[in-house]
Amino acid sequence: MLLKRIFGQRFLRALNAIFEKRVKAYIFKPDIGPFYVVVGEEKDYLVIPEADYCSCKAMSKRMGVKRAPCYHLIALELAKALNLVDKILTDYEFYDLFMSEFK
């Protein structure tokens, strides 16, 4: 399998995250988001695919270095392509609480 050869164990971890429904899109009413989160092994990670960003430790090690993406970014891109992102609609009043999780 090509993706496994390219990404190794990160690909398998990404598949597990998808199949375990740990790839989430939070949408705050009225129409704010989506904010993508991958529920990881240690905590939840904010993923911003447009910026090639994830709040995980592996991402901080990548800063300024051209390396393969973390499994959270891989999981999000695959889940989006397969339409397997778990969408969570919620009220705007929870936005600040949600964002405080990633500070």
C-alpha positions as CSV (number, residue, x, y, z in Angstrom):
1,M,0.0,0.0,0.0
2,L,1.5,3.3,-1.2
3,L,0.3,5.5,1.7
4,K,1.7,3.1,4.3
5,R,5.1,3.1,2.5
6,I,5.1,6.9,2.5
7,F,3.8,7.6,6.0
8,G,4.5,4.3,7.9
9,Q,2.9,3.9,11.3
10,R,1.4,7.4,11.1
11,F,-0.8,6.2,8.3
12,L,-2.1,3.2,10.4
13,R,-2.7,5.5,13.4
14,A,-4.6,7.9,11.1
15,L,-6.8,5.0,9.9
16,N,-7.5,4.0,13.4
17,A,-8.5,7.6,14.3
18,I,-10.9,7.6,11.4
19,F,-12.5,4.2,12.1
20,E,-12.8,5.1,15.8
21,K,-14.6,8.3,14.8
22,R,-12.0,10.5,16.5
23,V,-11.9,13.1,13.6
24,K,-14.3,15.9,14.5
25,A,-15.5,19.1,12.9
26,Y,-17.0,21.6,15.4
27,I,-19.4,24.1,13.9
28,F,-20.7,26.8,16.2
29,K,-24.1,28.3,15.4
30,P,-24.5,30.7,13.6
31,D,-22.0,29.5,11.0
32,I,-18.6,29.7,12.7
33,G,-16.2,27.0,11.8
34,P,-15.6,24.2,11.1
35,F,-12.8,23.8,13.6
36,Y,-11.2,20.4,13.2
37,V,-10.1,18.3,16.1
38,V,-8.5,14.9,16.2
39,V,-9.0,13.1,19.5
40,G,-5.5,11.8,20.2
41,E,-4.1,9.3,22.7
42,E,-3.1,12.0,25.2
43,K,-5.6,14.8,24.5
44,D,-7.5,16.5,21.7
45,Y,-5.5,18.3,19.0
46,L,-6.6,21.3,16.9
47,V,-5.8,20.8,13.3
48,I,-5.8,23.6,10.7
49,P,-5.2,21.9,7.3
50,E,-4.9,25.1,5.4
51,A,-1.9,26.1,7.5
52,D,-0.5,22.5,7.7
53,Y,-0.8,22.9,11.5
54,C,-1.6,20.6,14.4
55,S,-1.3,21.4,18.1
56,C,0.5,18.1,18.8
57,K,4.1,17.8,20.1
58,A,5.2,16.2,16.8
59,M,4.1,19.4,15.0
60,S,6.2,21.6,17.2
61,K,9.2,19.4,16.3
62,R,8.5,20.0,12.6
63,M,8.7,23.8,12.8
64,G,11.0,25.1,10.1
65,V,11.9,21.6,9.0
66,K,10.4,19.9,5.9
67,R,9.1,16.6,7.3
68,A,6.1,14.4,6.8
69,P,2.8,15.5,8.6
70,C,1.7,14.1,11.9
71,Y,-1.0,11.4,12.0
72,H,-3.6,13.9,13.0
73,L,-3.2,15.9,9.8
74,I,-3.2,12.7,7.8
75,A,-6.3,11.5,9.5
76,L,-8.1,14.7,8.9
77,E,-7.3,14.8,5.2
78,L,-8.3,11.2,4.7
79,A,-11.5,11.6,6.7
80,K,-12.4,14.7,4.7
81,A,-11.8,12.8,1.4
82,L,-13.8,9.9,2.5
83,N,-16.6,12.1,4.1
84,L,-16.0,10.4,7.5
85,V,-15.5,13.6,9.6
86,D,-17.8,13.5,12.6
87,K,-19.7,16.9,12.5
88,I,-20.7,18.4,15.8
89,L,-23.1,21.4,15.7
90,T,-23.1,23.5,18.9
91,D,-24.0,27.0,20.1
92,Y,-21.6,29.9,20.0
93,E,-21.8,30.2,23.8
94,F,-19.4,27.2,23.9
95,Y,-16.8,28.7,21.5
96,D,-14.6,30.3,24.2
97,L,-14.6,27.0,26.2
98,F,-13.7,25.1,23.1
99,M,-10.8,27.4,22.2
100,S,-9.5,27.4,25.8
101,E,-8.7,23.7,25.4
102,F,-6.0,24.5,22.9
103,K,-4.2,27.4,24.6
